[in-house]
Amino acid sequence: MFEAILMDCRLPVMDGYEATREIRKLPGCDNVPIIALTANALQGDREACLTAGMNDYLAKPFKRNDLQQILQRWVS
């Protein structure tokens, strides 16, 4: 099992939103933290990620410290 998943929202075949919804259907994956790492930084993008089942959101470009804080929040 994974400690966390870093999800790009713009994937070539299936976008990150649909990938997240599919991951959530897998046995034992309903609680794994999924963190969006995306260039989508417009109003409503964070909400779209959370609605799809992601736990958190980080817009690119980001600082290492920002990623570290989010990982500390979700990974024990």
VOKE-293766 format. One record per residue: residue number from 1; residue in three letters; x negated, y negated, z negated of N, C-alpha, C in turn. Coordinates in Angstrom, 3 decimals. Example, Ala and Ser with C-alpha at 12.3 -4.5 7.8 and 13.67 -1.06 7.14 Angstrom:
2
nr rest n.xx n.yy n.zz ca.xx ca.yy ca.zz c.xx c.yy c.zz
1 Ala -13.190 5.690 -7.800 -12.300 4.500 -7.800 -13.200 3.300 -7.800 $
2 Ser -12.850 2.250 -7.080 -13.670 1.060 -7.140 -12.900 -0.030 -7.870 $
This chain:
76
nr rest n.xx n.yy n.zz ca.xx ca.yy ca.zz c.xx c.yy c.zz
1 Met -0.846 1.178 0.000 0.000 0.000 0.000 -0.892 -1.242 0.000 $
2 Phe -0.381 -2.305 0.557 -1.110 -3.561 0.654 -0.835 -4.431 -0.566 $
3 Glu -1.815 -5.248 -0.937 -1.645 -6.223 -2.020 -0.830 -7.417 -1.540 $
4 Ala -1.051 -7.807 -0.280 -0.340 -8.938 0.318 -0.503 -8.846 1.832 $
5 Ile 0.383 -9.515 2.547 0.314 -9.580 4.003 0.259 -11.051 4.392 $
6 Leu -0.732 -11.402 5.222 -0.827 -12.746 5.783 -0.192 -12.673 7.172 $
7 Met 0.893 -13.398 7.362 1.696 -13.255 8.576 1.591 -14.486 9.464 $
8 Asp 1.166 -14.272 10.701 1.204 -15.323 11.713 2.615 -15.352 12.282 $
9 Cys 3.197 -16.495 12.414 4.574 -16.582 12.905 4.669 -16.438 14.418 $
10 Arg 3.590 -16.711 15.119 3.610 -16.631 16.584 2.789 -15.437 17.042 $
11 Leu 3.428 -14.287 17.072 2.792 -13.071 17.553 3.264 -12.820 18.984 $
12 Pro 2.475 -12.103 19.798 2.797 -11.983 21.221 4.043 -11.158 21.557 $
13 Val 4.284 -10.043 20.907 5.406 -9.186 21.273 6.600 -9.438 20.364 $
14 Met 6.358 -9.406 19.071 7.396 -9.633 18.072 6.900 -10.775 17.188 $
15 Asp 7.691 -11.827 17.037 7.208 -12.947 16.221 7.146 -12.549 14.745 $
16 Gly 6.497 -13.368 13.962 6.298 -13.073 12.548 7.575 -12.995 11.734 $
17 Tyr 8.592 -13.700 12.173 9.870 -13.655 11.467 10.499 -12.271 11.596 $
18 Glu 10.542 -11.765 12.832 11.103 -10.433 13.069 10.211 -9.360 12.443 $
19 Ala 8.889 -9.532 12.544 7.971 -8.566 11.931 8.212 -8.491 10.421 $
20 Thr 8.435 -9.632 9.797 8.709 -9.662 8.358 10.004 -8.928 8.045 $
21 Arg 11.040 -9.179 8.828 12.317 -8.492 8.591 12.158 -6.974 8.735 $
22 Glu 11.343 -6.533 9.688 11.105 -5.100 9.877 10.274 -4.517 8.738 $
23 Ile 9.271 -5.252 8.284 8.450 -4.787 7.158 9.320 -4.622 5.917 $
24 Arg 10.217 -5.545 5.689 11.087 -5.484 4.506 11.985 -4.244 4.507 $
25 Lys 12.243 -3.685 5.675 13.070 -2.480 5.775 12.299 -1.210 5.418 $
26 Leu 10.962 -1.270 5.428 10.143 -0.088 5.167 10.188 0.282 3.691 $
27 Pro 10.177 1.582 3.390 10.189 2.019 1.990 8.993 1.442 1.219 $
28 Gly 9.262 0.862 0.070 8.215 0.324 -0.791 7.667 -1.025 -0.380 $
29 Cys 8.211 -1.627 0.657 7.691 -2.909 1.144 8.595 -4.087 0.825 $
30 Asp 9.603 -3.847 0.015 10.524 -4.939 -0.299 9.907 -5.963 -1.245 $
31 Asn 8.854 -5.583 -1.970 8.246 -6.510 -2.932 6.833 -6.955 -2.574 $
32 Val 6.264 -6.434 -1.488 4.908 -6.852 -1.115 4.951 -8.325 -0.695 $
33 Pro 4.063 -9.150 -1.237 4.069 -10.564 -0.865 3.682 -10.760 0.605 $
34 Ile 4.503 -11.477 1.332 4.202 -11.836 2.719 4.065 -13.352 2.755 $
35 Ile 2.900 -13.797 3.195 2.574 -15.227 3.196 2.403 -15.686 4.640 $
36 Ala 3.198 -16.643 5.045 3.102 -17.189 6.394 1.871 -18.072 6.498 $
37 Leu 1.060 -17.819 7.518 -0.043 -18.702 7.885 0.273 -19.154 9.300 $
38 Thr 0.676 -20.394 9.441 1.209 -20.821 10.729 0.873 -22.261 11.058 $
39 Ala 0.818 -22.533 12.337 0.638 -23.909 12.798 1.967 -24.651 12.815 $
40 Asn 3.057 -23.924 12.589 4.381 -24.547 12.530 4.492 -25.349 11.239 $
41 Ala 4.447 -26.638 11.354 4.471 -27.494 10.170 5.574 -28.545 10.249 $
42 Leu 6.589 -28.258 11.018 7.708 -29.196 11.147 8.719 -28.955 10.034 $
43 Gln 9.565 -29.936 9.835 10.611 -29.797 8.830 11.468 -28.586 9.182 $
44 Gly 11.704 -27.741 8.210 12.511 -26.550 8.413 11.706 -25.283 8.650 $
45 Asp 10.420 -25.410 8.997 9.607 -24.222 9.256 9.396 -23.388 7.991 $
46 Arg 9.128 -24.049 6.877 8.951 -23.329 5.613 10.229 -22.566 5.260 $
47 Glu 11.358 -23.211 5.407 12.636 -22.578 5.096 12.900 -21.385 6.009 $
48 Ala 12.523 -21.493 7.284 12.698 -20.386 8.225 11.863 -19.177 7.797 $
49 Cys 10.660 -19.432 7.303 9.803 -18.342 6.826 10.417 -17.673 5.604 $
50 Leu 10.883 -18.467 4.666 11.473 -17.911 3.444 12.760 -17.154 3.754 $
51 Thr 13.554 -17.676 4.670 14.795 -17.012 5.058 14.508 -15.663 5.720 $
52 Ala 13.412 -15.564 6.462 13.041 -14.311 7.125 12.543 -13.265 6.136 $
53 Gly 12.254 -13.688 4.897 11.804 -12.736 3.891 10.372 -12.922 3.431 $
54 Met 9.711 -13.966 3.917 8.353 -14.252 3.458 8.431 -14.882 2.076 $
55 Asn 7.368 -14.723 1.311 7.342 -15.239 -0.054 6.786 -16.649 -0.157 $
56 Asp 5.919 -17.010 0.767 5.266 -18.316 0.676 4.849 -18.738 2.073 $
57 Tyr 4.310 -19.948 2.173 4.052 -20.589 3.464 2.812 -21.464 3.332 $
58 Leu 1.922 -21.350 4.309 0.737 -22.197 4.343 0.511 -22.622 5.784 $
59 Ala 0.536 -23.930 6.028 0.374 -24.459 7.380 -1.106 -24.586 7.729 $
60 Lys -1.426 -24.272 8.998 -2.788 -24.430 9.508 -2.955 -25.860 10.008 $
61 Pro -4.113 -26.422 9.963 -5.292 -25.905 9.275 -5.121 -26.059 7.761 $
62 Phe -5.688 -25.138 7.040 -5.598 -25.190 5.587 -6.993 -25.084 4.981 $
63 Lys -7.083 -25.473 3.743 -8.354 -25.392 3.017 -8.421 -24.053 2.298 $
64 Arg -9.614 -23.548 2.148 -9.817 -22.267 1.476 -9.197 -22.274 0.088 $
65 Asn -9.311 -23.392 -0.600 -8.750 -23.502 -1.944 -7.225 -23.335 -1.932 $
66 Asp -6.568 -23.855 -0.891 -5.111 -23.700 -0.780 -4.731 -22.227 -0.631 $
67 Leu -5.458 -21.506 0.214 -5.203 -20.080 0.394 -5.491 -19.316 -0.902 $
68 Gln -6.559 -19.669 -1.549 -6.922 -19.016 -2.808 -5.828 -19.197 -3.860 $
69 Gln -5.273 -20.396 -3.963 -4.205 -20.651 -4.935 -2.955 -19.822 -4.635 $
70 Ile -2.605 -19.734 -3.368 -1.428 -18.948 -2.997 -1.667 -17.469 -3.290 $
71 Leu -2.848 -16.965 -2.953 -3.133 -15.559 -3.240 -3.136 -15.279 -4.726 $
72 Gln -3.654 -16.188 -5.513 -3.635 -15.996 -6.975 -2.208 -16.000 -7.506 $
73 Arg -1.327 -16.732 -6.882 0.057 -16.788 -7.299 0.760 -15.446 -7.059 $
74 Trp 0.410 -14.765 -5.965 1.157 -13.586 -5.555 0.449 -12.250 -5.805 $
75 Val -0.871 -12.268 -5.916 -1.620 -11.019 -6.085 -2.205 -10.987 -7.483 $
76 Ser -1.893 -9.932 -8.204 -2.396 -9.843 -9.588 -3.805 -9.301 -9.649 $
